[in-house]
Amino acid sequence: MNRYDDYDDRSMFEEPHGNSALRRSSKRNPRNLPCPTCKQPNRLTPKDKQLGYQCDTCADHDEGGY
């Protein structure tokens, strides 16, 4: 097995071929937490929070996006 095989598997992401780092929501990882930056509800999953993420809108804004 190539050590980079897992890198190409983006199925864990909400938008596997997009720019978002947010994790896919599921029964075990629901999108039920507010963004720590904008406080909007239901923006993050527990895994997103564990990783210290903010919602895509806030991340795009901080990174100079739209």
C-alpha positions in Angstrom: 0.0 0.0 0.0 1.3 3.4 -0.9 1.5 5.7 2.1 -0.3 8.4 0.2 -3.4 6.4 -0.5 -5.3 7.9 2.4 -4.4 11.4 1.2 -6.5 10.9 -1.9 -9.5 9.6 0.0 -11.5 12.8 0.7 -14.7 11.0 1.5 -14.5 12.2 5.1 -15.1 15.8 4.0 -18.4 17.5 3.5 -17.3 18.7 0.0 -14.8 16.0 -1.1 -13.7 18.0 -4.1 -14.1 21.5 -2.8 -12.0 23.7 -0.5 -13.8 23.1 2.7 -11.9 21.3 5.5 -15.2 20.6 7.4 -16.0 16.9 8.0 -19.0 15.2 6.5 -22.0 15.1 8.9 -23.5 11.8 9.9 -25.5 10.2 12.7 -22.3 9.8 14.7 -20.9 13.2 13.7 -23.9 15.6 13.3 -23.5 19.2 12.2 -25.0 20.5 15.4 -22.5 23.0 16.9 -22.2 26.7 16.4 -19.2 28.3 14.7 -16.9 29.7 17.4 -16.3 32.9 15.3 -19.7 34.0 14.0 -21.8 32.0 16.5 -24.2 30.8 13.8 -25.9 27.5 14.9 -25.4 24.1 13.2 -22.2 25.0 11.4 -19.8 22.4 12.8 -19.6 18.8 13.7 -18.0 17.6 16.9 -15.0 16.5 14.8 -14.7 20.0 13.3 -14.8 21.5 16.8 -12.2 19.0 18.0 -9.9 20.1 15.2 -10.4 23.8 16.1 -12.2 24.7 12.8 -14.6 27.5 12.1 -17.4 27.6 9.5 -16.5 27.9 5.8 -17.8 31.4 5.6 -15.6 32.6 8.4 -12.6 30.6 7.1 -13.0 32.1 3.6 -13.3 35.6 5.1 -10.1 35.1 7.2 -8.2 33.7 4.2 -9.1 36.7 2.1 -11.8 35.0 0.1 -15.4 36.1 -0.5 
